[in-house]
């Protein structure tokens, strides 16, 4: 008996796989797999199981062969059950990795003669799991009919028929306590006994004539266990071998099937194990991918913005885990492996697709923003809108396509066409919005231009209100509209719009200019009463030279009033209707005939009998004028005229009063009878003056001096505050005024004496004049100049009187 050391026991890691009650030790097997690193072996491992009667030295044999540390029977304590259930351990010093299982002995008294269920189950488990099955026998039992090995072999053969396996299991018979009988003879007898047992075992119809060699290879103990998985080795048939990483799960499932007393289909079991394990491997790789730092950094960077080389980096990360999957699942069923790899690939790509979609989103956003910037720059440079859109779109889509190529993942067949279509739609939408905004801005500019070109001129023309008002407005409207339309067409050509759209826009522009004029006309029509009163006031209060009228008594107020009212009525007729279509109408003649000349009455006897009114302005519409063009209806015109006359009567009354007051203030001549009486009574004196011209000259000079004093003292103004106040004021000013006149005469005379005689073209005519005429003209001019220099005028009436006196002086001097 060889006892193993502590270090060897740790190396072989003995573990109870199935206890005596048939419970599978899942945790123990997982621990064993991790400690021994069984999963790393792939297909390079072998499983050896040993079967035999109880107390036949199975554990001792395994400990000697494989340096394991299974518990051995103590011979001094008597024969009893040492190994309960199924134990397993790693063979020490054997290459490749060899796993050995020690099965509970058969034919034990502890379980009894009838309790063979566990024996069959453990035998079936060993045949399904192990590559090599050691059958431990005593040499002296060979050839005996009732030897203890026959129930064991019968059990093995019976359970083998429940097992469908694509490979052969090697049965290695270990004959212990050899006698003197030759080995060849023992082998022949053993083979014959085994064949007899095989022949006697009840087989299913499918295997009724199947020889034993189809299921087992019988080898000798002396063959080595080293390199047992090599071709021709003890475990050389590797068909249907479960990879080491699936050994734990496969063992559990096999035992589960055996416990349920079902036939074990190892090929199907192999596929099932491959399915489960490949899926586990795939999930493990997905988990590692989800926590991979490189992936997390790449994902975060993709969320923040564009990542150069995104597709290459992500492809590298995915390839790493796909390669790891291939390495871990390489020994499993190929069909299952490929299927699960496709599932892993699909799940991994689904997992990372959000980052790829985020990248495409960044590319789309950047491309759209680039399109907006390029379009704006092109438009600011004066490029046509349609050309600018095409160039910007082509450039941005090219950049987007290159970005998609850079973001493409090698393992995926993702298509960025939908995002590209979305980008194209966004570009088109922005282009449409920009076009609408540009066109709106363009139209607004031209409308503003028309407003500036038409609003004030039209208002001025309407305010002037003459016969040429509407023709001038039509000419202005046509000229400005055509100019605006021409410029607009030159600009809008760059948008490459269809003809119908352009025609609509041009028509809208024309309609706008027309509506602008109509709106201004309606605004002015609302203020027509004010305009009429202003026109009346202007004409009534100013003469033809636009000078303010001074009501001196000579003006014909009736005629002036009529002219002013005619001008106001003419303005009303202009503002009555919109005349942009050059249609003739009778509005002006109707208004003048009805309002200026009096109402026109119908002379027909029928109308007189019926008492019907024939007033042409007692209507709500104008003849030959569309209702949409009517600004003021005839009834409204009649009401406005009545109100206008009422509000301008005061102005006429004031003018008449001013004229009468002026006449009263300027009437200084005595009555006609007094003039006649003076002429009769002073006839002798008059004849005397006529006979002596010097008297006339003296009187004339006195008249001029008195006139100058009259003007200089402003006698009418002084007497406005009363006779006493006028006398006192004139008295105080008389002497200074006389002295001032004399001084002026002296200075004037001295200046003429010192100066030479002027030479001018009229000198000859001057010599032909009479002396009296020359003297009177000189005196008159001197006195007038004095009056002009020193007189102060406080009212237009005084100015008028001064002008009148000057005229009269000239007339007298020329007499």
Helices and strands as residue ranges (DSSP letters): H 6-12, E 15-18, H 26-36, G 38-41, E 45-52, H 58-66, G 75-77, E 86-90, E 97-103, H 117-129, E 132-138, G 139-141, H 148-160, E 163-164, E 169-176, H 183-200, G 205-207, G 212-214, E 216-219, G 244-246, H 247-259, E 264-265, H 266-290, H 293-304, H 310-328, H 334-380, H 385-407, H 417-464, H 469-492, G 493-495, H 499-526, H 528-541, H 557-574, H 587-591, I 592-596, H 605-610, G 627-629, H 634-665, H 672-681, H 683-691, H 693-713, H 715-718, G 719-721, H 723-754, H 763-768, H 771-790, H 796-814
